[in-house]
Amino acid sequence: MSFQMPFKASDGRKLKAKTKFYVSALALFLTLALLGLCIFTGDKVRFRSFSENLFCSELSGDGLGLHYTLAYPENYGLDGEVSLPRYTAGSEAQDSSDEILHTLRALSRISRDRLPKPDAFACDLLERYLNRRLAGSQFAYYDEPFSPGSGVQSNLPILLADYTFRRKQDVENYLSILDQSDEYLEGYLQYEVEKADAGLFMADFSAAKVIRQLTDIMDKDALEQGTHFLHTTFSERVEALVEENILTREEADQYLAENDRLLVTVMQPAYEQAADTFTVLEGKGQNSQGLYYFPKGRQYYEYLLASNTGSDRPVSEIKRLLYQDFQKNYNAMLGLIAQYPQLADDSLISSLDLSISQPSEMLRDLQERMAEDFPPFPSGEDGFKTSVTIKNVSAAMEDYCSPAYYLTPPIDDMKNNIIYINGKNKPDNLTLYTTLAHEGYPGHLYQTVYSQLYLGQSDAPLLRHLLHYGGYVEGWAYYVENLSYFYAQQQAPSDSLMAAYIESCRLGRNIHLCLYSLLDLAIHYDGATPQQVQKILCGIGITSPAAAESIYQYIAEEPVNYLKYYLGYLEFELLREKAKILWGEEFSPRRFHQFILETGPCDFTGLNEKMMEETP
């Protein structure tokens, strides 16, 4: 069997433009919103007012987040100047335990029994969310905004390149954001300086990667020649508005010139300054291994584990689940190879693949095959039609992007969807098929559109769109990716060897991801060294020291990333088994999936409680 290298995180692209430490203002907004309401107002009115105030307050301070959340913010009373968040020294303290406690006390004065079910559920979600924030408030400077795998240095240009131009105001907002990019990055750099002073700066091998990214992504020669992808993508979007008579030729030329100027005079110098800052800070990192070796590192990892996966299971139980799953899949792989020894013949296996090769054809096939197991979009009798465009990642960004990613649409414009494919990876047809299942149908695209439609139609509070649950989102995508292997088998129902090959790929994928999840726990919670990890990898056939080092470094840089996917997937599998027991003969895959989708993104505590509540 061949082992894949770790895939890169893509949350920042799938899940709107999110910042990691600027959201500390959330606690303040919550407190002001709740305590400022009249105590004589009914619970429902109070909570709804609070929810709407929170939604608007949070988005008003983040121009990128606003754009990727709302296509038409003026319909929500958000039509002022766009701005990017600013970090100032000590802003982490804004998310202090006192502020969160005040907010939790204010929430406790709202009676859940007097709220409609959607509001009560949202209120409980928010309470648990804030309690997790409370647990995290003690870990100032542990976050890493410049992570080599998913940091702001790569996310910002991608979010700018994907920024949709629907009208003239969008172009002007984009240029305003571009003009603020230097101050935006300067805030993150200040945070990194403070982080280094606290003895928590990244390892040298990570700093070297970040310096290289900062230099390569905003290539000075390409910017000066006007060939950078932030030139070309901007020009394409502006010219499209000209063709639609939204912009005049004169307006377009002015905007093109301004974009050129800002890229050269604002954004490129900002990246150059960032590279210089990291060059100075390089060598100040006091830990080149996992979080275990930082003060309070294990406690921080437990916090990350709960907040990023949405699972409240203790580490010991998570380890047990992963070990059991690894053994199950490993034994199944051995049994499959014993039954089909041909699977060990590389020359034979290389000839096995799906007959369909075009992404659009694959998405159509997936939609047809999933119809029995998944409900249609909740859109009434006429049905809800979506379009999906497949685009290639810019060649300049191939080294810093995931193999594929789905760009989450605004909640008020979900018909047009985009999936990006990284051309650097050149996947075989089966891998592309299961990747599109993960990103498209029945994965991220389908789940996002379905859940947002349903939450909107059921009048769920707007704050549901602000609470992010990585375990639900990525766990769902990986859960349905597993199902897509069975859909692939249906394309050649009479070919037992082909079916066995596809199953071996599914098992191998699970073995890899489960292993990396176990290594994540070993490195960050148990303190496994690079040498120990190399020994573990050698035991399963990964003998290359360079490969072992790469795997170790990636996991050290991206704690809990693999667990979002795999622990999330296992939580869904466990929830499915629970549904079978509770629902008995009334269980069906379609009913289970509908329950998950209509509940919407949340933690697994909420999903389990809701299943118990709604089961007769």
Secondary structure, 3 states (H helix, E strand, C coil): CCCCCCCCCCHHHHCCCCCCCHHHHHHHHHHHHHHCCCCCCCHHHHHHHHHHHHHHHHHHCCHHHHHHHCCCHHHHCCCCCCCCCCCCCCHHHHHCHHHHHHHHHHHHCCCHHHCCHHHHHHHHHHHHHHHHHHHHCCCCCCCCCCCCCCCHHHHHHHHHHCCCCCCHHHHHHHHHHHHHHHHHHHHHHHHHHHHHHCCCCCCHHHHHHHHHHHHHHCCHHHHHHCCCHHHHHHHHHHHHHHHCCCCCHHHHHHHHHHHHHHHHHHHHHHHHHHHHHHHHHCCCCCCCCCHHHCCCHHHHHHHHHHHHHCCCCCHHHHHHHHHHHHHHHHHHHHHHHHHCHHHHCHHHHCCCCCCCCCHHHHHHHHHHHHCCCCCCCCCCCCCCCCEEEEEECCHHHHHHCCCEEEECCCCCCCCEEEEEECCCCCCCHHHHHHHHHHHCCCCHHHHHHHHHHHHHHCCCCHHHHCCCCHHHHHHHHHHHHHHHHHHHHCCCCCCHHHHHHHHHHHHHHHHHHHHHHHHHHHHHCCCCCHHHHHHHHHHCCCCCHHHHHHHHHHHHHCCCHHHHHHHHHHHHHHHHHHHHHHHHHHCCHHHHHHHHHHHCCCCHHHHHHHHHHHCC
